[in-house]
Amino acid sequence: KKDIPAVNFIIHEIHCRRNIEMCPYCSDSIPKSEMKNHIESEHVQVTCKCRMKMENSLLKDHEASSCPLRPVLCQFCDIQLAFNKLQEHELYCGARTEPCGRCGRNVLVRELKEHPLVCE
């Protein structure tokens, strides 16, 4: 999959046919001696803690950005919880009240950032 000078093409082609294989899963050029390890490390099916099955090479991205059980922080209290519990938790957590240090009124936690604009 690379440009080869015409004068080296025949030697290159012989080398590739002898030593390189195309991965049947991802079509990458892999040395024949490393193909078994490549398939076992990149393409073996694994199960995430959320019970979703995928290739091992996709697991890290899944865990970081799309797993429903990935850890996230509540924007109001900074507690860490699973992503699939975040919405329910923030509805409850943002509905708590805290007294304003300037006016003394009880303010919803979710409105604390905007409260100084209307604080009397």
GICORTA-V605214 format. One record per residue. PHI is phi in whole degrees, 0 to 359 (none if undefined). PSI is psi in whole degrees, -180 to 180 (999 if undefined). NEAR is the number of other C-alpha atoms within 12 Angstrom. Layout:
phi->(PHI;PHI)
psi->(PSI;PSI)
near->(NEAR;NEAR)
//
This chain:
phi->(none;232;286;236;302;304;293;261;300;296;297;297;298;297;300;297;298;281;243;239;234;268;295;291;265;242;64;284;276;232;302;305;292;252;299;299;297;300;296;292;271;258;247;294;281;235;244;287;299;273;78;277;261;197;290;305;294;265;298;299;295;301;297;278;232;229;292;294;258;295;285;222;254;293;290;262;238;62;284;269;210;290;307;289;256;297;300;298;296;292;300;289;295;289;273;291;240;223;287;284;291;267;258;82;289;282;239;301;303;290;253;298;293;273;303;304;289;243;293;251)
psi->(23;156;133;134;140;-36;-25;-2;-46;-46;-41;-45;-41;-45;-47;-46;-32;-36;-14;142;155;128;130;-15;-44;-4;18;153;120;136;137;-37;-19;1;-45;-47;-40;-50;-43;-34;-30;-37;-2;143;131;163;125;164;-19;5;9;138;141;171;146;-36;-19;-11;-45;-46;-41;-49;-32;-32;-20;-6;130;-15;7;145;136;163;139;134;-16;-39;-2;18;144;133;171;143;-40;-8;-7;-49;-48;-43;-45;-31;-45;-49;-40;-17;-5;162;152;145;140;134;-22;-51;-13;-7;150;127;138;138;-38;-13;4;-36;-38;-18;-41;-24;-26;4;134;999)
near->(13;10;10;13;11;10;10;12;14;13;14;19;19;12;15;20;16;14;17;21;24;20;21;15;18;16;15;19;21;24;20;20;14;19;24;17;15;26;26;17;17;24;23;19;18;21;19;23;17;19;15;19;19;22;23;22;22;23;27;19;15;24;26;17;15;20;25;22;22;24;20;26;20;25;22;26;19;15;17;19;21;24;24;20;21;26;19;15;24;27;17;19;24;24;19;19;18;22;17;21;14;16;14;14;17;19;24;22;24;22;23;25;17;13;22;16;10;14;18;11)
//
